[in-house]
Amino acid sequence: MTPELLISSLYVFALAAFLGYQLISRVPPLLHTPLMSATNAISGISLVGSIVTAGAHFGSVSTVLGFVAVVSATTNVVGGFVITDRMLRMFHRKAPPAKKKGEDHGH
């Protein structure tokens, strides 16, 4: 491994770690459990790494595996947010049914 490649790989790793930290710290604790937010952030870091791997032109096998990793990580990130949204909708209060005009309850 050449020094230039090592430095650029460490740069990408540091950038991905910083991005993951920023994602975790921006999620309000009332919206996610710590496990869900950490899992989504780790999936985001995996997505950044897989994009770099897919576009690095190390070879055709690396490009194909990088593409598969991009698809898998994207599915994981989107699925995490869909599940979180579904969980949040469970806590919404349902509006009481509207009374019909002229409806009298025995008064």
SEMARTI-771084 format. One line per field, with one value per atom (N, C-alpha, C): residue number from 1; residue in three letters; x, y, z. Coordinates in pm, 1 decimal. Layout:
BEGIN
resi	[NUM, ...]
resn	[ALA, ...]
u	[X, ...]
v	[Y, ...]
w	[Z, ...]
//
This chain:
BEGIN
resi	[1, 1, 1, 2, 2, 2, 3, 3, 3, 4, 4, 4, 5, 5, 5, 6, 6, 6, 7, 7, 7, 8, 8, 8, 9, 9, 9, 10, 10, 10, 11, 11, 11, 12, 12, 12, 13, 13, 13, 14, 14, 14, 15, 15, 15, 16, 16, 16, 17, 17, 17, 18, 18, 18, 19, 19, 19, 20, 20, 20, 21, 21, 21, 22, 22, 22, 23, 23, 23, 24, 24, 24, 25, 25, 25, 26, 26, 26, 27, 27, 27, 28, 28, 28, 29, 29, 29, 30, 30, 30, 31, 31, 31, 32, 32, 32, 33, 33, 33, 34, 34, 34, 35, 35, 35, 36, 36, 36, 37, 37, 37, 38, 38, 38, 39, 39, 39, 40, 40, 40, 41, 41, 41, 42, 42, 42, 43, 43, 43, 44, 44, 44, 45, 45, 45, 46, 46, 46, 47, 47, 47, 48, 48, 48, 49, 49, 49, 50, 50, 50, 51, 51, 51, 52, 52, 52, 53, 53, 53, 54, 54, 54, 55, 55, 55, 56, 56, 56, 57, 57, 57, 58, 58, 58, 59, 59, 59, 60, 60, 60, 61, 61, 61, 62, 62, 62, 63, 63, 63, 64, 64, 64, 65, 65, 65, 66, 66, 66, 67, 67, 67, 68, 68, 68, 69, 69, 69, 70, 70, 70, 71, 71, 71, 72, 72, 72, 73, 73, 73, 74, 74, 74, 75, 75, 75, 76, 76, 76, 77, 77, 77, 78, 78, 78, 79, 79, 79, 80, 80, 80, 81, 81, 81, 82, 82, 82, 83, 83, 83, 84, 84, 84, 85, 85, 85, 86, 86, 86, 87, 87, 87, 88, 88, 88, 89, 89, 89, 90, 90, 90, 91, 91, 91, 92, 92, 92, 93, 93, 93, 94, 94, 94, 95, 95, 95, 96, 96, 96, 97, 97, 97, 98, 98, 98, 99, 99, 99, 100, 100, 100, 101, 101, 101, 102, 102, 102, 103, 103, 103, 104, 104, 104, 105, 105, 105, 106, 106, 106, 107, 107, 107]
resn	[MET, MET, MET, THR, THR, THR, PRO, PRO, PRO, GLU, GLU, GLU, LEU, LEU, LEU, LEU, LEU, LEU, ILE, ILE, ILE, SER, SER, SER, SER, SER, SER, LEU, LEU, LEU, TYR, TYR, TYR, VAL, VAL, VAL, PHE, PHE, PHE, ALA, ALA, ALA, LEU, LEU, LEU, ALA, ALA, ALA, ALA, ALA, ALA, PHE, PHE, PHE, LEU, LEU, LEU, GLY, GLY, GLY, TYR, TYR, TYR, GLN, GLN, GLN, LEU, LEU, LEU, ILE, ILE, ILE, SER, SER, SER, ARG, ARG, ARG, VAL, VAL, VAL, PRO, PRO, PRO, PRO, PRO, PRO, LEU, LEU, LEU, LEU, LEU, LEU, HIS, HIS, HIS, THR, THR, THR, PRO, PRO, PRO, LEU, LEU, LEU, MET, MET, MET, SER, SER, SER, ALA, ALA, ALA, THR, THR, THR, ASN, ASN, ASN, ALA, ALA, ALA, ILE, ILE, ILE, SER, SER, SER, GLY, GLY, GLY, ILE, ILE, ILE, SER, SER, SER, LEU, LEU, LEU, VAL, VAL, VAL, GLY, GLY, GLY, SER, SER, SER, ILE, ILE, ILE, VAL, VAL, VAL, THR, THR, THR, ALA, ALA, ALA, GLY, GLY, GLY, ALA, ALA, ALA, HIS, HIS, HIS, PHE, PHE, PHE, GLY, GLY, GLY, SER, SER, SER, VAL, VAL, VAL, SER, SER, SER, THR, THR, THR, VAL, VAL, VAL, LEU, LEU, LEU, GLY, GLY, GLY, PHE, PHE, PHE, VAL, VAL, VAL, ALA, ALA, ALA, VAL, VAL, VAL, VAL, VAL, VAL, SER, SER, SER, ALA, ALA, ALA, THR, THR, THR, THR, THR, THR, ASN, ASN, ASN, VAL, VAL, VAL, VAL, VAL, VAL, GLY, GLY, GLY, GLY, GLY, GLY, PHE, PHE, PHE, VAL, VAL, VAL, ILE, ILE, ILE, THR, THR, THR, ASP, ASP, ASP, ARG, ARG, ARG, MET, MET, MET, LEU, LEU, LEU, ARG, ARG, ARG, MET, MET, MET, PHE, PHE, PHE, HIS, HIS, HIS, ARG, ARG, ARG, LYS, LYS, LYS, ALA, ALA, ALA, PRO, PRO, PRO, PRO, PRO, PRO, ALA, ALA, ALA, LYS, LYS, LYS, LYS, LYS, LYS, LYS, LYS, LYS, GLY, GLY, GLY, GLU, GLU, GLU, ASP, ASP, ASP, HIS, HIS, HIS, GLY, GLY, GLY, HIS, HIS, HIS]
u	[85.8, 0.0, 90.6, 62.9, 143.9, 104.6, 195.3, 161.3, 43.9, 34.7, -76.2, -210.5, -213.2, -336.6, -372.8, -272.5, -296.8, -351.9, -293.4, -338.8, -481.1, -508.8, -644.8, -745.4, -706.0, -796.3, -824.4, -720.7, -741.0, -826.9, -811.3, -893.8, -1040.9, -1068.7, -1206.8, -1262.7, -1181.2, -1226.3, -1258.6, -1169.9, -1194.3, -1318.6, -1336.7, -1455.4, -1582.8, -1579.1, -1695.6, -1725.1, -1619.8, -1640.6, -1699.4, -1650.2, -1703.2, -1848.8, -1880.5, -2018.2, -2109.1, -2063.2, -2141.2, -2164.8, -2062.2, -2077.2, -2178.6, -2170.1, -2263.5, -2407.1, -2424.1, -2558.0, -2613.4, -2530.4, -2576.4, -2608.6, -2523.7, -2544.7, -2663.0, -2707.9, -2818.8, -2956.4, -2958.5, -3085.4, -3134.2, -3251.5, -3303.8, -3335.9, -3302.7, -3325.8, -3473.4, -3562.0, -3704.4, -3754.1, -3680.3, -3726.4, -3675.4, -3558.5, -3500.5, -3448.2, -3446.4, -3371.7, -3225.2, -3135.4, -2992.9, -2948.9, -3007.4, -2969.6, -3008.7, -3128.3, -3174.1, -3090.0, -3060.0, -2981.0, -2838.2, -2782.4, -2646.7, -2643.2, -2744.4, -2749.8, -2763.7, -2846.2, -2859.6, -2730.0, -2659.5, -2533.1, -2426.1, -2421.3, -2325.4, -2357.3, -2483.8, -2522.0, -2483.2, -2492.7, -2448.8, -2299.5, -2221.6, -2076.8, -2046.1, -2118.9, -2100.5, -2133.4, -2234.0, -2271.7, -2160.3, -2101.5, -1990.9, -1873.4, -1839.1, -1728.5, -1755.3, -1877.4, -1909.3, -1911.5, -1950.0, -1944.4, -1798.6, -1711.5, -1569.2, -1513.7, -1550.3, -1501.4, -1552.4, -1676.9, -1734.1, -1669.9, -1628.8, -1574.9, -1423.5, -1354.1, -1208.4, -1134.8, -1201.5, -1141.5, -1024.3, -1043.4, -941.7, -946.5, -1058.5, -1077.6, -1225.9, -1259.5, -1401.4, -1470.2, -1400.5, -1459.9, -1488.2, -1392.9, -1411.4, -1527.4, -1540.4, -1649.3, -1784.6, -1793.6, -1920.1, -1954.8, -1856.9, -1883.9, -1916.3, -1851.6, -1882.7, -2024.4, -2069.0, -2206.8, -2306.7, -2278.2, -2366.3, -2369.6, -2254.7, -2249.0, -2327.2, -2320.3, -2397.0, -2546.1, -2590.8, -2733.1, -2775.7, -2694.5, -2729.3, -2731.6, -2630.5, -2624.9, -2737.4, -2769.4, -2879.8, -3011.6, -3032.6, -3154.0, -3162.3, -3050.1, -3047.4, -3078.0, -3019.6, -3044.2, -3190.2, -3241.6, -3381.1, -3476.5, -3448.7, -3532.9, -3533.7, -3417.9, -3411.4, -3498.2, -3495.8, -3578.7, -3726.6, -3758.7, -3899.5, -3954.0, -3875.6, -3919.6, -3934.0, -3839.6, -3849.2, -3974.8, -4004.4, -4125.9, -4250.3, -4250.4, -4364.6, -4380.5, -4267.3, -4274.5, -4329.2, -4287.4, -4335.3, -4483.7, -4533.4, -4677.0, -4760.4, -4703.5, -4778.1, -4811.0, -4732.9, -4752.1, -4837.0, -4882.8, -4971.1, -5108.1, -5166.3, -5301.0, -5401.5, -5499.3, -5605.4, -5708.8, -5755.1, -5856.1, -5988.3, -6064.1, -6194.4, -6286.8, -6376.1, -6467.3, -6556.7, -6578.5, -6662.0, -6808.2, -6880.1, -7022.7, -7101.1, -7200.0, -7285.7, -7383.9, -7423.9, -7517.1, -7654.3, -7710.2, -7841.3, -7836.7, -7719.3, -7706.0, -7721.9, -7815.1, -7841.2, -7822.3, -7752.6, -7724.3, -7818.1, -7944.8, -8043.0, -8058.5, -8023.2, -8038.5, -8159.9]
v	[-117.1, 0.0, 123.6, 211.0, 331.8, 431.4, 520.8, 620.6, 710.4, 742.2, 826.4, 756.4, 627.1, 549.5, 535.2, 513.7, 501.1, 632.2, 743.9, 873.3, 902.3, 873.4, 898.2, 804.4, 681.1, 587.9, 634.1, 681.7, 733.7, 859.5, 941.7, 1062.3, 1024.2, 926.1, 882.2, 822.4, 744.7, 685.7, 795.1, 894.8, 1003.0, 1082.7, 1108.3, 1181.2, 1101.6, 971.4, 887.4, 880.8, 872.8, 869.8, 1002.5, 1113.5, 1245.1, 1258.3, 1214.6, 1220.2, 1133.4, 1015.3, 928.2, 989.6, 1052.3, 1119.6, 1233.3, 1311.4, 1421.8, 1370.6, 1260.2, 1202.7, 1158.4, 1092.1, 1044.0, 1160.7, 1263.7, 1373.5, 1461.9, 1459.5, 1544.3, 1478.4, 1353.0, 1282.9, 1306.6, 1369.4, 1391.1, 1258.3, 1246.3, 1120.8, 1081.3, 1178.3, 1144.5, 1075.3, 1088.6, 1030.6, 890.1, 859.8, 728.0, 668.5, 539.7, 476.2, 488.8, 484.1, 493.8, 384.4, 268.5, 160.3, 192.0, 245.8, 276.1, 385.9, 491.1, 600.6, 556.2, 475.0, 425.1, 333.2, 251.0, 161.0, 237.6, 339.5, 421.1, 494.1, 542.9, 612.5, 516.9, 397.4, 298.3, 259.8, 249.0, 219.5, 334.6, 457.4, 572.0, 569.3, 530.7, 517.7, 406.6, 296.6, 187.5, 234.0, 317.1, 369.1, 454.9, 541.9, 625.3, 538.0, 441.3, 351.4, 270.1, 225.6, 145.3, 230.6, 357.2, 446.8, 467.3, 485.8, 502.8, 376.4, 260.5, 134.4, 112.6, 145.3, 125.0, 217.2, 335.7, 431.3, 439.0, 353.3, 363.0, 299.2, 221.1, 155.0, 64.0, -14.7, -112.8, -233.7, -255.7, -369.8, -393.4, -482.4, -505.9, -574.8, -665.3, -733.9, -633.1, -543.3, -441.1, -348.8, -315.0, -227.0, -295.1, -421.3, -495.0, -512.9, -553.2, -569.6, -435.6, -328.4, -195.3, -154.8, -186.3, -155.6, -233.0, -361.1, -442.1, -384.3, -338.4, -278.7, -147.9, -67.2, 58.2, 29.0, -67.7, -102.8, -154.7, -241.4, -297.8, -191.4, -105.6, -1.7, 100.2, 134.3, 227.8, 167.8, 41.0, -27.4, -27.5, -49.9, -53.0, 84.2, 189.6, 324.6, 364.4, 343.7, 379.9, 297.6, 168.9, 82.5, 127.3, 171.6, 220.5, 342.7, 434.4, 553.9, 523.2, 428.3, 389.2, 326.7, 240.9, 176.5, 280.5, 374.7, 480.4, 563.6, 597.9, 674.3, 596.0, 468.1, 384.0, 378.8, 370.6, 369.8, 501.6, 612.8, 743.0, 761.2, 706.5, 717.2, 639.8, 540.1, 464.3, 551.4, 657.3, 740.1, 863.2, 882.9, 995.4, 970.2, 1074.1, 1061.1, 1064.7, 980.2, 979.3, 1085.3, 1156.6, 1259.2, 1191.9, 1248.7, 1189.3, 1202.8, 1106.3, 1115.3, 1237.9, 1301.2, 1422.3, 1383.2, 1464.9, 1439.0, 1486.4, 1409.5, 1446.6, 1553.4, 1636.4, 1745.0, 1685.3, 1735.7, 1690.1, 1564.3, 1517.4, 1395.3, 1432.7, 1365.5, 1395.9, 1268.0, 1275.7, 1156.7, 1147.8, 1159.4, 1139.8, 1260.6, 1374.6, 1493.8, 1568.6]
w	[0.0, 0.0, 0.0, -92.4, -103.0, 5.4, 43.2, 146.1, 105.8, -24.5, -69.7, -50.1, -83.2, -66.8, 80.4, 164.3, 307.9, 364.7, 325.0, 374.8, 327.3, 200.2, 151.3, 216.4, 244.3, 312.8, 455.5, 523.8, 659.3, 657.8, 554.5, 540.5, 524.3, 440.3, 419.9, 549.2, 619.3, 745.5, 847.4, 859.3, 954.9, 916.5, 787.7, 742.3, 771.0, 746.4, 772.8, 923.3, 1005.4, 1150.4, 1199.7, 1145.6, 1182.6, 1142.1, 1021.4, 973.7, 1060.6, 1095.2, 1182.8, 1319.3, 1374.7, 1503.9, 1493.9, 1386.3, 1368.9, 1355.5, 1284.8, 1270.9, 1405.7, 1484.6, 1615.0, 1707.6, 1706.9, 1800.8, 1762.9, 1639.7, 1595.7, 1617.2, 1652.6, 1671.9, 1814.3, 1830.6, 1965.6, 2033.9, 2161.0, 2231.3, 2239.5, 2228.0, 2235.0, 2108.8, 1999.4, 1873.4, 1848.8, 1898.1, 1872.3, 2001.7, 2004.8, 2111.5, 2074.3, 2170.0, 2134.8, 2037.3, 2048.3, 1957.2, 1813.8, 1792.7, 1656.6, 1594.2, 1670.1, 1613.0, 1585.3, 1672.2, 1648.2, 1526.9, 1511.6, 1396.5, 1266.1, 1263.2, 1142.3, 1110.5, 1210.5, 1187.3, 1135.3, 1190.9, 1142.8, 999.0, 966.5, 828.5, 735.8, 784.4, 704.9, 680.2, 781.7, 764.8, 664.6, 672.3, 576.3, 434.4, 422.1, 290.7, 231.7, 312.6, 263.2, 220.9, 301.8, 267.4, 143.1, 125.5, 6.7, -120.1, -109.0, -224.9, -267.1, -168.5, -198.6, -263.7, -211.4, -266.7, -408.5, -432.5, -566.5, -669.1, -628.9, -724.1, -728.5, -654.8, -645.1, -762.4, -844.6, -961.6, -923.8, -817.5, -780.3, -872.4, -933.2, -1022.8, -1039.8, -1133.1, -1159.6, -1042.5, -974.7, -859.6, -747.6, -722.9, -620.1, -654.8, -782.6, -824.1, -806.3, -843.7, -829.6, -682.4, -602.0, -458.7, -393.1, -437.8, -386.5, -420.5, -543.6, -583.3, -498.1, -474.9, -389.8, -248.1, -199.8, -65.8, -60.9, -169.1, -173.5, -167.9, -245.5, -245.8, -108.7, -49.4, 81.8, 190.8, 192.7, 295.9, 279.0, 153.9, 129.1, 176.1, 145.7, 190.6, 342.9, 407.2, 553.2, 613.1, 556.5, 607.6, 587.3, 466.4, 437.6, 523.8, 536.8, 620.7, 766.2, 816.1, 954.0, 975.7, 878.3, 891.9, 871.2, 786.1, 767.0, 894.7, 956.0, 1080.1, 1191.2, 1197.4, 1297.3, 1277.0, 1152.4, 1122.9, 1163.1, 1137.2, 1175.2, 1327.4, 1398.1, 1544.3, 1596.7, 1536.5, 1582.3, 1556.4, 1445.4, 1416.9, 1516.8, 1581.7, 1682.1, 1803.4, 1826.7, 1944.7, 1918.2, 1795.3, 1766.3, 1828.0, 1882.1, 1938.0, 1824.9, 1835.5, 1735.2, 1773.0, 1673.3, 1696.5, 1731.3, 1826.7, 1858.9, 1738.6, 1721.5, 1606.4, 1617.7, 1505.8, 1503.3, 1523.3, 1600.9, 1624.0, 1503.3, 1468.9, 1356.3, 1400.8, 1309.1, 1337.7, 1375.4, 1479.9, 1521.6, 1607.8, 1637.4, 1718.4, 1865.3, 1932.3, 2072.2, 2150.1, 2261.0, 2340.0, 2458.5, 2435.9, 2541.7, 2633.4, 2593.3, 2677.4, 2639.9]
//
